[in-house]
Amino acid sequence: MASSQDGDRPAEWRKHVRALGITSLALIYWMADKAKGHEFDLRATQALDEVGKVLLEMEHSMFD
Protein backbone atom coordinates (compact mmCIF):
# COMPACT_ATOMS: atom_id res chain seq x y z
CA MET A 1 0.00 0.00 0.00
CA ALA A 2 1.46 3.35 -1.02
CA SER A 3 1.35 6.14 1.51
CA SER A 4 0.47 9.71 0.64
CA GLN A 5 4.10 10.59 1.31
CA ASP A 6 5.46 8.41 -1.51
CA GLY A 7 5.22 11.36 -3.87
CA ASP A 8 7.31 13.48 -1.49
CA ARG A 9 10.26 11.10 -1.19
CA PRO A 10 12.16 12.28 -4.28
CA ALA A 11 12.24 15.84 -2.88
CA GLU A 12 13.28 14.75 0.61
CA TRP A 13 16.94 15.46 -0.18
CA ARG A 14 16.17 19.19 -0.33
CA LYS A 15 15.50 19.26 3.41
CA HIS A 16 18.86 17.68 4.11
CA VAL A 17 20.80 19.99 1.81
CA ARG A 18 19.04 22.98 3.40
CA ALA A 19 19.89 21.69 6.87
CA LEU A 20 23.56 21.31 5.88
CA GLY A 21 23.57 24.90 4.65
CA ILE A 22 22.04 26.18 7.89
CA THR A 23 24.49 24.17 9.97
CA SER A 24 27.47 25.47 8.04
CA LEU A 25 26.24 29.06 8.44
CA ALA A 26 25.92 28.55 12.18
CA LEU A 27 29.46 27.18 12.41
CA ILE A 28 30.83 30.04 10.32
CA TYR A 29 29.00 32.61 12.47
CA TRP A 30 30.83 31.37 15.56
CA MET A 31 34.29 31.36 13.95
CA ALA A 32 36.77 33.86 15.38
CA ASP A 33 38.53 34.30 12.03
CA LYS A 34 35.83 35.98 9.94
CA ALA A 35 37.97 36.01 6.78
CA LYS A 36 38.46 32.25 7.02
CA GLY A 37 34.76 31.88 7.77
CA HIS A 38 33.92 33.79 4.58
CA GLU A 39 36.23 31.49 2.61
CA PHE A 40 34.54 28.43 4.11
CA ASP A 41 31.13 29.91 3.34
CA LEU A 42 32.00 30.36 -0.33
CA ARG A 43 33.42 26.84 -0.62
CA ALA A 44 30.49 25.25 1.23
CA THR A 45 27.93 27.13 -0.84
CA GLN A 46 29.59 26.04 -4.08
CA ALA A 47 29.76 22.43 -2.91
CA LEU A 48 26.12 22.38 -1.79
CA ASP A 49 25.05 23.95 -5.09
CA GLU A 50 26.86 21.18 -6.98
CA VAL A 51 25.33 18.48 -4.78
CA GLY A 52 21.90 20.00 -5.36
CA LYS A 53 22.41 19.96 -9.13
CA VAL A 54 23.41 16.29 -9.10
CA LEU A 55 20.52 15.28 -6.86
CA LEU A 56 18.06 17.24 -8.98
CA GLU A 57 19.35 15.50 -12.09
CA MET A 58 19.02 12.14 -10.34
CA GLU A 59 15.49 13.01 -9.24
CA HIS A 60 14.44 13.84 -12.79
CA SER A 61 16.06 10.69 -14.16
CA MET A 62 14.52 8.37 -11.61
CA PHE A 63 11.06 9.77 -11.14
CA ASP A 64 9.96 11.33 -14.43
SVG drawing of the C-alpha trace seen along z (x, -y; Angstrom):
<svg xmlns="http://www.w3.org/2000/svg" viewBox="-2 -38 43 40">
<polyline fill="none" stroke="black" stroke-width="0.4" points="0.0,0.0 1.5,-3.4 1.3,-6.1 0.5,-9.7 4.1,-10.6 5.5,-8.4 5.2,-11.4 7.3,-13.5 10.3,-11.1 12.2,-12.3 12.2,-15.8 13.3,-14.7 16.9,-15.5 16.2,-19.2 15.5,-19.3 18.9,-17.7 20.8,-20.0 19.0,-23.0 19.9,-21.7 23.6,-21.3 23.6,-24.9 22.0,-26.2 24.5,-24.2 27.5,-25.5 26.2,-29.1 25.9,-28.6 29.5,-27.2 30.8,-30.0 29.0,-32.6 30.8,-31.4 34.3,-31.4 36.8,-33.9 38.5,-34.3 35.8,-36.0 38.0,-36.0 38.5,-32.3 34.8,-31.9 33.9,-33.8 36.2,-31.5 34.5,-28.4 31.1,-29.9 32.0,-30.4 33.4,-26.8 30.5,-25.2 27.9,-27.1 29.6,-26.0 29.8,-22.4 26.1,-22.4 25.1,-23.9 26.9,-21.2 25.3,-18.5 21.9,-20.0 22.4,-20.0 23.4,-16.3 20.5,-15.3 18.1,-17.2 19.4,-15.5 19.0,-12.1 15.5,-13.0 14.4,-13.8 16.1,-10.7 14.5,-8.4 11.1,-9.8 10.0,-11.3"/>
</svg>
